[in-house]
Amino acid sequence: MNEIVTIALVLAGIYLLLAAFLYLYQRKLIYHPVDVDPAFAADEISIDNDGLRLHGWVLSPGKSRAVVYFGGNSEMITHRRTYFEQVFSDYSVYLINYRGYGNSQGSPNERGFFSDALAIYDELIRRHDSIIAYGRSLGSGIAVHLAARRRLEKLILLTPYDSLVEIGRRKYPLFPVRLLIKDQFDSASAASNIEIPVLIAAAENDREITLNHTLALRQSFRRAPLQYQVIAGAAHNDIIDFPAYRALVQKFIAD
């Protein structure tokens, strides 16, 4: 009997240690900042948010309309220059690194990302007639938050999710993720307030953000004119290279 109690206590101790590790180091597990590509050259931009400097670039400056791209977690956002210049030829495209990414100051966290998105919008709307928010993967949560709080022309979401809580529950089913997680990125809750045209594109073979999370987000848009498409054969990291996806985006912004 004593041995059973001892084993139970050891297992409970291991469980609590693992839970403590997930809680204390969760932002190290969630965020994967990337450096700047030293070979990339374009017009640079710096935006101040309450004393914190965000650094990025603008492609095709001077257009009346703009696109702000919120990239994937470990994505080097400048690697898609040709795509942006071809697909968004009538727009100025802003590639601004998250806080703690590239040359942007600060440390990654949900509240900071949301605050930065609003600051970016408030700065750029002075220069442009309208703005499209374009969010990929992690960035989809930031784009949804922005769309729920500022007036955008349109919203493009590539491989988006309902919330990090739901993704965490799938990855760590033995732990009370909702109680442990600090940064929830609850896009499903924010989606109900959005009324502008929305495009959601999912990858058929996505293993990072599975289709059930994207479908749950899709169902949360109750007021927005919504287009949804699954790109056949695509995976999480290569969907943007599929001609069907590019054609989908081009048609969406042209309509």
Backbone as JSON, one array per atom type, in Angstrom:
{
  "sequence": "MNEIVTIALVLAGIYLLLAAFLYLYQRKLIYHPVDVDPAFAADEISIDNDGLRLHGWVLSPGKSRAVVYFGGNSEMITHRRTYFEQVFSDYSVYLINYRGYGNSQGSPNERGFFSDALAIYDELIRRHDSIIAYGRSLGSGIAVHLAARRRLEKLILLTPYDSLVEIGRRKYPLFPVRLLIKDQFDSASAASNIEIPVLIAAAENDREITLNHTLALRQSFRRAPLQYQVIAGAAHNDIIDFPAYRALVQKFIAD",
  "N": [[0.82, -1.21, 0.0], [1.91, 1.25, 0.83], [3.81, 1.53, -1.15], [2.24, 2.01, -3.39], [1.09, 4.45, -2.73], [3.4, 5.99, -2.65], [4.26, 5.84, -5.33], [2.09, 7.13, -6.53], [2.36, 9.69, -5.45], [4.82, 10.44, -6.52], [4.24, 10.45, -9.27], [2.29, 12.44, -9.27], [3.86, 14.56, -8.46], [5.62, 14.78, -10.66], [3.8, 15.45, -12.64], [2.91, 17.97, -11.72], [5.3, 19.39, -11.86], [5.74, 19.37, -14.62], [3.5, 20.82, -15.43], [4.08, 23.25, -14.22], [6.39, 23.9, -15.63], [5.32, 24.25, -18.23], [3.74, 26.47, -17.74], [5.55, 28.48, -16.86], [7.42, 28.67, -18.92], [6.02, 29.04, -21.23], [5.87, 31.07, -23.19], [8.29, 30.85, -24.44], [7.9, 28.47, -25.69], [5.8, 29.06, -27.4], [6.46, 31.33, -29.03], [8.71, 32.05, -31.67], [11.06, 33.89, -32.45], [12.56, 35.49, -35.32], [15.54, 36.5, -37.09], [16.64, 39.42, -38.96], [16.83, 39.38, -42.5], [19.87, 39.94, -43.86], [20.37, 40.52, -46.5], [18.16, 41.69, -47.56], [16.59, 44.44, -49.09], [14.77, 47.34, -48.94], [12.45, 50.12, -48.72], [12.65, 51.34, -45.5], [10.75, 51.35, -42.44], [9.73, 52.8, -39.39], [7.85, 52.48, -36.51], [6.48, 53.94, -33.69], [5.32, 52.75, -30.62], [4.16, 53.79, -27.86], [6.74, 54.37, -26.9], [8.11, 52.08, -27.61], [9.91, 50.71, -30.26], [8.98, 49.67, -33.44], [10.08, 47.87, -36.21], [10.27, 47.76, -39.76], [9.44, 47.25, -43.26], [8.38, 48.85, -46.34], [6.78, 47.96, -49.27], [6.39, 49.03, -52.61], [5.79, 51.87, -52.06], [3.64, 54.74, -51.49], [1.18, 54.21, -52.66], [-2.42, 54.54, -52.81], [-3.92, 52.77, -51.33], [-3.39, 50.26, -48.78], [-1.7, 47.29, -47.56], [-1.3, 45.47, -44.65], [0.82, 43.13, -43.38], [0.65, 40.41, -41.26], [2.69, 38.11, -40.15], [3.62, 34.55, -40.05], [4.6, 32.5, -37.22], [7.42, 31.72, -37.05], [8.25, 32.85, -39.35], [10.2, 34.44, -41.82], [9.38, 37.4, -42.82], [10.11, 38.9, -45.02], [10.78, 37.2, -47.07], [8.82, 36.74, -48.92], [8.64, 38.66, -50.86], [8.4, 38.89, -53.74], [5.93, 37.64, -54.18], [4.14, 39.41, -52.82], [4.53, 41.79, -54.25], [3.64, 41.07, -56.76], [0.97, 40.09, -56.44], [-0.28, 42.09, -54.96], [-0.12, 44.5, -56.47], [-1.29, 46.99, -56.72], [-1.21, 48.1, -54.26], [0.4, 49.54, -51.39], [2.57, 47.65, -49.49], [3.05, 46.63, -46.22], [5.52, 45.3, -44.25], [6.08, 44.46, -41.2], [7.97, 43.71, -38.44], [7.08, 41.73, -35.6], [7.05, 42.74, -32.13], [10.09, 42.03, -30.55], [10.9, 40.45, -32.62], [13.09, 40.25, -35.45], [14.39, 43.47, -36.0], [12.74, 44.8, -34.27], [11.84, 46.2, -31.15], [11.36, 45.02, -27.72], [9.49, 42.28, -26.15], [7.92, 39.22, -27.14], [4.4, 38.96, -26.78], [0.89, 38.5, -26.28], [-0.79, 40.74, -25.56], [0.93, 42.87, -26.14], [1.36, 42.48, -28.91], [-1.24, 42.94, -29.89], [-1.63, 45.6, -29.14], [0.41, 46.78, -30.65], [-0.5, 46.29, -33.25], [-2.75, 47.96, -33.42], [-1.48, 50.44, -33.12], [0.1, 50.47, -35.41], [-1.87, 50.5, -37.41], [-3.16, 52.96, -36.8], [-1.15, 54.76, -37.38], [-0.65, 54.27, -40.12], [-3.09, 54.72, -41.41], [-3.25, 57.38, -41.7], [-1.8, 57.86, -43.9], [-2.92, 56.48, -45.99], [-5.84, 55.66, -47.95], [-7.31, 53.39, -47.36], [-7.03, 50.2, -45.65], [-5.96, 46.85, -45.84], [-5.94, 44.05, -43.77], [-3.8, 41.33, -43.37], [-3.39, 38.22, -42.3], [-1.36, 35.55, -41.33], [-1.34, 32.28, -40.08], [-0.06, 32.35, -36.87], [-0.22, 35.12, -37.03], [-2.81, 35.53, -37.92], [-4.49, 35.72, -35.74], [-3.83, 38.22, -34.71], [-4.53, 39.88, -36.82], [-7.31, 39.45, -36.89], [-8.04, 40.52, -34.39], [-7.39, 43.21, -34.87], [-9.19, 43.81, -36.96], [-11.58, 43.68, -35.62], [-11.57, 45.98, -34.2], [-10.84, 48.23, -35.62], [-11.56, 50.07, -38.64], [-11.36, 48.34, -41.51], [-10.53, 47.7, -44.98], [-10.66, 45.08, -46.07], [-10.27, 41.67, -44.92], [-7.85, 39.21, -44.79], [-7.2, 35.88, -44.15], [-4.93, 33.42, -43.62], [-4.47, 30.05, -43.19], [-5.74, 30.12, -40.53], [-6.75, 30.03, -36.99], [-8.99, 29.07, -34.32], [-8.53, 29.6, -31.54], [-5.65, 29.9, -29.38], [-5.95, 28.51, -27.08], [-7.61, 26.33, -27.71], [-5.97, 25.03, -29.57], [-3.84, 24.42, -27.9], [-5.1, 22.7, -26.1], [-5.46, 20.49, -27.7], [-2.84, 19.72, -28.21], [-1.78, 19.33, -25.68], [-3.37, 17.44, -23.99], [-3.59, 16.46, -21.4], [-3.36, 18.49, -19.59], [-4.61, 21.41, -17.84], [-5.14, 23.56, -19.95], [-6.53, 25.97, -20.45], [-6.42, 27.24, -18.0], [-3.73, 27.56, -17.63], [-2.58, 28.96, -19.79], [-1.27, 32.04, -20.93], [-1.41, 33.77, -23.15], [-4.01, 33.94, -25.18], [-5.16, 34.45, -27.69], [-7.86, 34.62, -28.82], [-9.52, 34.3, -31.38], [-11.98, 33.39, -32.28], [-13.91, 34.49, -30.59], [-13.64, 37.22, -31.12], [-14.37, 37.37, -33.77], [-17.12, 37.58, -34.21], [-17.77, 40.24, -34.18], [-17.02, 41.38, -36.53], [-17.59, 42.86, -39.69], [-16.76, 43.36, -42.26], [-15.67, 42.28, -45.62], [-14.33, 38.99, -45.65], [-11.71, 36.71, -46.21], [-10.96, 33.36, -45.89], [-8.47, 31.01, -46.02], [-7.49, 27.68, -46.12], [-5.17, 24.95, -45.62], [-5.16, 21.81, -47.11], [-3.57, 19.69, -46.16], [-2.63, 20.5, -43.69], [-0.72, 20.29, -40.81], [-0.04, 21.73, -38.65], [-1.96, 23.71, -37.94], [-4.8, 22.33, -37.74], [-7.64, 21.44, -39.8], [-10.04, 21.48, -38.35], [-9.78, 23.52, -36.46], [-9.68, 25.78, -38.06], [-12.18, 25.64, -39.29], [-13.82, 25.99, -37.06], [-13.28, 28.65, -36.48], [-14.26, 29.81, -38.82], [-17.03, 29.41, -38.54], [-17.55, 31.22, -36.58], [-17.74, 33.74, -37.62], [-20.29, 35.79, -38.01], [-21.48, 38.02, -39.11], [-19.96, 38.96, -41.2], [-19.38, 39.17, -44.75], [-18.32, 36.26, -46.13], [-15.69, 34.34, -47.52], [-14.55, 31.09, -48.07], [-12.05, 28.67, -48.48], [-10.48, 25.56, -49.09], [-7.26, 24.71, -49.92], [-6.34, 22.35, -52.1], [-4.03, 19.72, -51.6], [-2.14, 21.34, -50.42], [0.14, 22.27, -47.77], [0.89, 23.45, -44.42], [3.12, 25.19, -44.61], [3.63, 25.63, -47.31], [1.46, 26.59, -48.71], [1.14, 29.17, -49.71], [2.53, 29.18, -52.04], [1.01, 27.92, -53.93], [-0.62, 28.09, -57.03], [-3.44, 28.17, -57.09], [-4.09, 29.29, -54.65], [-2.99, 31.85, -54.86], [-4.49, 32.87, -56.97], [-6.98, 32.89, -55.76], [-6.67, 34.86, -53.77], [-6.11, 37.1, -55.37], [-8.53, 37.37, -56.79], [-10.23, 37.91, -54.67], [-9.36, 40.43, -53.67], [-9.85, 41.94, -55.86], [-12.59, 41.91, -56.31]],
  "CA": [[0.0, 0.0, 0.0], [2.81, 2.39, 0.89], [4.46, 1.69, -2.45], [1.26, 2.62, -4.3], [1.0, 5.87, -2.36], [4.65, 6.62, -3.07], [4.22, 5.98, -6.79], [1.1, 8.16, -6.84], [2.93, 10.99, -5.1], [5.87, 10.74, -7.5], [3.58, 10.81, -10.52], [1.67, 13.75, -9.07], [4.94, 15.55, -8.46], [6.08, 14.95, -12.04], [2.74, 16.18, -13.35], [2.94, 19.37, -11.29], [6.52, 19.99, -12.41], [5.51, 19.6, -16.03], [2.55, 21.92, -15.53], [4.81, 24.47, -13.87], [7.27, 24.2, -16.76], [4.5, 24.8, -19.31], [3.28, 27.81, -17.37], [6.65, 29.43, -16.74], [8.19, 28.79, -20.16], [5.1, 28.91, -22.35], [6.16, 32.0, -24.28], [9.42, 30.27, -25.17], [7.35, 27.39, -26.52], [4.87, 29.61, -28.38], [7.05, 32.29, -29.97], [10.01, 31.69, -32.24], [11.51, 35.08, -33.2], [13.55, 35.32, -36.38], [16.37, 37.66, -37.35], [16.45, 40.12, -40.23], [17.64, 38.94, -43.64], [20.79, 41.05, -44.16], [20.41, 40.8, -47.93], [16.91, 42.31, -47.99], [16.67, 45.89, -49.22], [13.53, 48.04, -49.32], [12.25, 51.3, -47.89], [12.42, 50.95, -44.12], [9.77, 52.11, -41.68], [9.79, 52.63, -37.94], [6.63, 52.94, -35.86], [6.62, 54.0, -32.24], [4.14, 52.43, -29.83], [4.38, 54.1, -26.44], [8.17, 54.3, -26.61], [8.71, 50.86, -28.15], [10.08, 50.9, -31.7], [8.73, 48.54, -34.34], [10.84, 48.07, -37.45], [9.83, 46.98, -40.91], [9.68, 47.77, -44.6], [7.2, 49.06, -47.17], [6.95, 47.66, -50.69], [5.56, 49.88, -53.46], [5.28, 52.99, -51.28], [2.95, 55.82, -52.17], [-0.13, 53.83, -53.19], [-3.51, 55.07, -52.0], [-4.39, 51.7, -50.45], [-2.27, 49.55, -48.16], [-1.84, 45.98, -46.95], [-0.41, 45.2, -43.52], [0.97, 41.68, -43.28], [1.01, 39.84, -39.96], [3.21, 36.84, -40.62], [3.63, 33.36, -39.23], [5.39, 32.54, -36.0], [8.86, 31.69, -37.32], [8.38, 33.24, -40.76], [10.93, 35.64, -42.19], [8.32, 38.0, -43.62], [10.64, 39.51, -46.24], [11.06, 36.19, -48.09], [7.71, 36.67, -49.87], [8.58, 39.95, -51.55], [7.88, 38.75, -55.1], [4.5, 37.35, -54.06], [3.41, 40.61, -52.46], [4.61, 42.78, -55.32], [2.85, 40.6, -57.89], [-0.45, 39.95, -56.11], [-0.8, 43.37, -54.45], [0.59, 45.53, -57.24], [-1.97, 48.28, -56.55], [-1.18, 48.43, -52.84], [1.63, 49.58, -50.61], [2.56, 46.49, -48.58], [3.88, 46.86, -45.04], [6.06, 44.11, -43.59], [6.6, 44.99, -39.94], [8.25, 42.62, -37.52], [6.5, 41.78, -34.27], [7.97, 43.08, -31.04], [10.97, 40.91, -30.23], [11.3, 39.8, -33.87], [13.89, 41.12, -36.3], [14.95, 44.64, -35.32], [11.74, 45.43, -33.42], [12.15, 46.12, -29.73], [10.38, 44.39, -26.86], [9.39, 40.83, -26.03], [6.63, 38.76, -27.69], [3.26, 38.61, -25.93], [-0.38, 38.79, -26.94], [-1.23, 42.12, -25.33], [1.82, 43.74, -26.89], [1.07, 42.33, -30.34], [-2.51, 43.6, -30.18], [-1.39, 47.04, -29.03], [1.23, 47.19, -31.79], [-1.33, 46.28, -34.46], [-3.55, 49.19, -33.4], [-0.58, 51.56, -33.35], [0.48, 50.42, -36.83], [-3.02, 50.97, -38.18], [-3.4, 54.38, -36.54], [-0.12, 55.5, -38.1], [-0.73, 54.11, -41.57], [-4.35, 55.23, -41.97], [-3.01, 58.79, -42.02], [-1.1, 57.91, -45.18], [-3.63, 55.71, -47.01], [-7.3, 55.75, -47.92], [-7.86, 52.18, -46.75], [-6.03, 49.2, -45.27], [-6.3, 45.43, -45.73], [-5.13, 43.26, -42.84], [-3.51, 40.02, -43.95], [-2.78, 37.46, -41.22], [-1.02, 34.15, -41.6], [-1.03, 31.42, -38.94], [-0.1, 33.14, -35.65], [-0.63, 36.48, -37.36], [-4.24, 35.63, -38.16], [-5.11, 36.18, -34.5], [-3.59, 39.66, -34.59], [-5.34, 40.51, -37.86], [-8.71, 39.4, -36.44], [-8.18, 41.51, -33.33], [-7.4, 44.54, -35.49], [-10.42, 43.97, -37.73], [-12.69, 43.85, -34.69], [-11.43, 47.25, -33.48], [-10.59, 49.32, -36.55], [-12.25, 49.92, -39.92], [-10.5, 47.86, -42.57], [-11.17, 47.44, -46.28], [-10.93, 43.65, -46.11], [-9.47, 40.85, -44.02], [-7.39, 37.96, -45.39], [-6.69, 34.98, -43.12], [-4.3, 32.24, -44.21], [-4.31, 29.0, -42.18], [-6.04, 30.69, -39.21], [-7.19, 29.15, -35.91], [-10.03, 29.62, -33.45], [-7.82, 30.18, -30.39], [-4.5, 29.11, -28.93], [-6.42, 27.6, -26.03], [-8.07, 25.09, -28.34], [-4.8, 24.34, -30.12], [-3.1, 23.88, -26.76], [-5.84, 21.54, -25.55], [-5.21, 19.35, -28.58], [-1.45, 19.3, -28.09], [-1.48, 18.95, -24.3], [-4.7, 17.08, -23.48], [-3.56, 16.08, -19.99], [-3.16, 19.65, -18.75], [-5.68, 22.42, -17.89], [-4.54, 24.61, -20.77], [-7.24, 27.24, -20.29], [-5.97, 27.87, -16.76], [-2.28, 27.78, -17.67], [-2.09, 29.77, -20.89], [-1.31, 33.49, -20.73], [-1.75, 34.43, -24.41], [-5.05, 33.05, -25.69], [-5.47, 34.74, -29.1], [-9.2, 34.07, -29.0], [-10.09, 34.87, -32.61], [-13.38, 32.99, -32.43], [-14.75, 35.45, -29.87], [-13.58, 38.53, -31.78], [-14.9, 37.3, -35.14], [-18.54, 37.91, -34.28], [-17.92, 41.69, -34.29], [-16.46, 41.82, -37.8], [-18.62, 42.97, -40.72], [-16.13, 43.59, -43.57], [-15.41, 41.04, -46.35], [-13.28, 38.16, -45.07], [-11.28, 35.52, -46.94], [-10.26, 32.35, -45.1], [-7.88, 29.95, -46.83], [-6.91, 26.6, -45.31], [-4.37, 23.97, -46.35], [-5.73, 20.47, -46.95], [-2.67, 18.81, -45.41], [-2.03, 21.27, -42.59], [-0.49, 19.52, -39.58], [0.2, 22.68, -37.58], [-3.3, 24.18, -37.58], [-5.66, 21.37, -38.44], [-8.83, 22.06, -40.39], [-11.12, 21.69, -37.38], [-9.61, 24.83, -35.83], [-10.06, 26.8, -39.05], [-13.64, 25.56, -39.45], [-14.43, 26.59, -35.87], [-13.21, 30.1, -36.68], [-15.19, 30.16, -39.9], [-18.4, 29.44, -38.01], [-17.69, 32.32, -35.63], [-18.06, 34.95, -38.37], [-21.75, 35.79, -38.16], [-21.93, 39.21, -39.82], [-19.08, 39.29, -42.31], [-19.41, 38.42, -46.02], [-17.19, 35.36, -45.93], [-15.29, 33.34, -48.5], [-13.72, 30.05, -47.43], [-11.61, 27.65, -49.44], [-9.38, 24.67, -48.74], [-6.37, 24.53, -51.06], [-6.03, 20.92, -52.22], [-2.62, 19.33, -51.7], [-1.25, 22.28, -49.74], [0.47, 22.08, -46.36], [0.92, 24.71, -43.67], [4.22, 26.08, -44.97], [3.8, 25.86, -48.75], [0.19, 26.96, -49.34], [1.25, 30.45, -50.39], [3.16, 28.94, -53.34], [0.07, 27.26, -54.83], [-1.32, 29.03, -57.93], [-4.85, 28.28, -56.72], [-4.2, 30.23, -53.54], [-2.73, 33.2, -55.37], [-5.65, 33.28, -57.75], [-8.05, 33.15, -54.8], [-6.42, 36.16, -53.15], [-6.26, 38.13, -56.4], [-9.95, 37.57, -57.04], [-10.84, 38.5, -53.48], [-9.06, 41.86, -53.56], [-10.38, 42.62, -57.05], [-14.05, 41.97, -56.27]],
  "C": [[0.86, 1.26, 0.0], [3.49, 2.64, -0.45], [3.52, 2.36, -3.44], [1.14, 4.12, -4.02], [2.25, 6.62, -2.82], [4.66, 6.86, -4.57], [3.25, 7.09, -7.19], [1.64, 9.55, -6.55], [4.02, 11.4, -6.09], [5.26, 11.18, -8.82], [2.92, 12.18, -10.42], [2.71, 14.86, -9.08], [5.46, 15.84, -9.86], [5.07, 15.77, -12.85], [2.78, 17.67, -13.0], [4.17, 20.09, -11.81], [6.36, 20.3, -13.89], [4.55, 20.76, -16.25], [3.23, 23.25, -15.23], [5.74, 24.89, -15.0], [6.49, 24.83, -17.91], [4.05, 26.22, -18.99], [4.42, 28.84, -17.42], [7.36, 29.69, -18.07], [7.3, 28.79, -21.4], [5.43, 29.86, -23.5], [7.4, 31.57, -25.07], [8.95, 29.17, -26.1], [6.48, 27.94, -27.64], [5.58, 30.42, -29.44], [8.45, 31.88, -30.39], [10.52, 32.85, -33.1], [12.58, 34.75, -34.22], [14.33, 36.62, -36.55], [16.02, 38.3, -38.69], [17.35, 39.5, -41.29], [18.56, 40.09, -44.04], [20.84, 41.42, -45.64], [19.16, 41.54, -48.42], [17.06, 43.83, -48.0], [15.34, 46.44, -49.71], [13.42, 49.26, -48.42], [11.89, 50.87, -46.47], [11.4, 51.88, -43.45], [9.93, 51.79, -40.21], [8.54, 53.24, -37.34], [6.81, 52.85, -34.36], [5.28, 53.66, -31.58], [4.48, 52.62, -28.37], [5.84, 53.88, -26.05], [8.86, 53.05, -27.1], [8.75, 50.96, -29.68], [9.86, 49.6, -32.45], [9.38, 48.84, -35.67], [10.29, 47.2, -38.56], [10.14, 47.68, -42.21], [8.35, 48.01, -45.31], [7.58, 48.78, -48.61], [5.96, 48.51, -51.49], [4.96, 51.05, -52.67], [4.53, 54.0, -52.14], [1.62, 55.46, -52.78], [-1.22, 54.37, -52.26], [-4.03, 54.05, -50.99], [-3.2, 50.89, -49.93], [-2.69, 48.17, -47.67], [-0.84, 45.89, -45.8], [-0.38, 43.7, -43.3], [1.43, 41.29, -41.88], [1.4, 38.38, -40.22], [3.1, 35.69, -39.63], [4.65, 33.44, -38.12], [6.89, 32.62, -36.26], [9.15, 32.08, -38.76], [9.25, 34.48, -40.9], [10.08, 36.37, -43.23], [8.83, 38.6, -44.94], [10.89, 38.49, -47.36], [9.95, 36.1, -49.14], [7.56, 37.96, -50.67], [7.94, 39.84, -52.93], [6.39, 38.49, -55.09], [3.71, 38.63, -53.8], [3.41, 41.63, -53.6], [3.78, 42.36, -56.53], [1.35, 40.62, -57.59], [-1.06, 41.27, -55.67], [-0.12, 44.55, -55.15], [-0.03, 46.91, -57.09], [-1.95, 48.78, -55.11], [0.26, 48.67, -52.37], [1.54, 48.47, -49.57], [3.55, 46.72, -47.45], [4.23, 45.53, -44.39], [6.75, 44.59, -42.32], [6.77, 43.85, -38.96], [7.56, 42.84, -36.18], [7.53, 42.25, -33.25], [8.78, 41.83, -30.65], [11.43, 40.13, -31.44], [12.12, 40.79, -34.7], [14.53, 42.24, -35.5], [13.92, 45.39, -34.49], [12.07, 45.2, -31.96], [11.07, 45.33, -28.98], [10.45, 42.88, -26.84], [8.01, 40.38, -26.5], [5.62, 38.46, -26.6], [2.0, 39.1, -26.6], [-0.8, 40.25, -26.77], [-0.38, 43.1, -26.12], [1.56, 43.68, -28.39], [-0.21, 43.08, -30.72], [-2.34, 45.12, -30.14], [-0.59, 47.55, -30.22], [0.41, 47.25, -33.07], [-2.18, 47.55, -34.54], [-2.69, 50.41, -33.68], [-0.15, 51.62, -34.82], [-0.67, 50.96, -37.69], [-3.19, 52.48, -38.03], [-2.37, 55.26, -37.23], [-0.34, 55.45, -39.61], [-2.01, 54.67, -42.17], [-4.24, 56.72, -42.27], [-2.4, 58.93, -43.42], [-1.89, 57.27, -46.32], [-5.14, 55.86, -46.84], [-7.94, 54.55, -47.23], [-6.73, 51.18, -46.5], [-6.66, 47.81, -45.26], [-5.37, 44.8, -44.7], [-5.02, 41.84, -43.36], [-2.75, 39.23, -42.87], [-2.55, 36.01, -41.59], [-0.7, 33.42, -40.3], [-1.13, 32.22, -37.64], [-0.65, 34.53, -35.92], [-2.11, 36.64, -37.64], [-4.96, 36.13, -36.91], [-4.96, 37.67, -34.29], [-4.44, 40.42, -35.61], [-6.82, 40.54, -37.47], [-8.96, 40.43, -35.34], [-8.26, 42.92, -33.91], [-8.71, 44.79, -36.22], [-11.63, 44.19, -36.83], [-12.68, 45.23, -34.03], [-11.13, 48.44, -34.38], [-11.29, 49.02, -37.88], [-11.25, 49.56, -41.01], [-11.27, 47.74, -43.88], [-11.59, 45.98, -46.38], [-9.99, 42.94, -45.14], [-9.14, 39.53, -44.7], [-6.74, 37.11, -44.29], [-6.2, 33.7, -43.78], [-3.95, 31.26, -43.09], [-4.56, 29.54, -40.76], [-6.59, 29.64, -38.24], [-8.29, 29.84, -35.12], [-9.44, 30.28, -32.22], [-6.63, 29.3, -30.04], [-4.89, 28.17, -27.8], [-6.83, 26.27, -26.64], [-6.92, 24.33, -28.97], [-4.0, 23.7, -29.0], [-3.78, 22.67, -26.14], [-5.62, 20.3, -26.4], [-3.79, 18.81, -28.38], [-1.11, 18.78, -26.69], [-2.78, 18.55, -23.6], [-4.73, 16.74, -22.0], [-3.49, 17.27, -19.04], [-4.32, 20.64, -18.89], [-5.2, 23.66, -18.64], [-5.22, 25.96, -20.56], [-6.79, 27.98, -19.03], [-4.49, 28.27, -16.84], [-1.86, 28.85, -18.68], [-2.29, 31.27, -20.63], [-1.83, 34.22, -21.98], [-2.74, 33.54, -25.16], [-5.39, 33.26, -27.16], [-6.83, 34.14, -29.49], [-9.89, 34.73, -30.2], [-11.57, 34.55, -32.76], [-14.3, 33.98, -31.74], [-14.78, 36.79, -30.58], [-14.28, 38.53, -33.13], [-16.34, 37.76, -35.25], [-18.78, 39.4, -34.46], [-17.48, 42.24, -35.64], [-17.51, 41.78, -38.9], [-18.06, 43.18, -42.12], [-15.94, 42.26, -44.3], [-14.18, 40.3, -45.8], [-12.99, 36.98, -45.99], [-10.53, 34.61, -45.99], [-9.77, 31.27, -46.05], [-7.19, 28.95, -45.92], [-6.13, 25.65, -46.21], [-4.9, 22.57, -46.06], [-4.89, 19.6, -46.04], [-1.96, 19.53, -44.26], [-1.92, 20.4, -41.34], [-0.24, 20.45, -38.39], [-1.12, 23.23, -37.04], [-4.28, 23.33, -38.36], [-6.99, 22.03, -38.82], [-9.95, 22.3, -39.39], [-11.01, 23.03, -36.67], [-10.01, 25.94, -36.79], [-11.57, 26.81, -39.26], [-14.35, 26.18, -38.26], [-14.39, 28.11, -35.97], [-14.19, 30.55, -37.75], [-16.62, 30.31, -39.37], [-18.63, 30.59, -37.04], [-17.97, 33.66, -36.31], [-19.55, 34.95, -38.69], [-22.26, 36.96, -38.99], [-21.15, 39.47, -41.1], [-19.43, 38.52, -43.57], [-18.14, 37.57, -46.09], [-16.96, 34.45, -47.12], [-14.34, 32.37, -47.8], [-13.33, 29.02, -48.48], [-10.44, 26.86, -48.85], [-8.55, 24.44, -50.0], [-5.89, 23.08, -51.09], [-4.53, 20.69, -52.37], [-1.66, 20.21, -50.95], [-1.02, 21.87, -48.29], [0.64, 23.45, -45.71], [1.95, 25.69, -44.23], [4.32, 26.38, -46.46], [2.53, 26.36, -49.45], [0.31, 28.24, -50.15], [1.87, 30.31, -51.78], [2.2, 28.31, -54.35], [-0.63, 28.29, -55.71], [-2.79, 29.22, -57.57], [-5.04, 29.26, -55.57], [-3.98, 31.66, -54.02], [-3.91, 33.73, -56.17], [-6.82, 33.64, -56.84], [-7.89, 34.53, -54.18], [-6.62, 37.29, -54.16], [-7.73, 38.41, -56.7], [-10.62, 38.27, -55.87], [-10.58, 40.0, -53.4], [-9.6, 42.63, -54.76], [-11.88, 42.79, -57.0], [-14.53, 43.25, -55.56]]
}
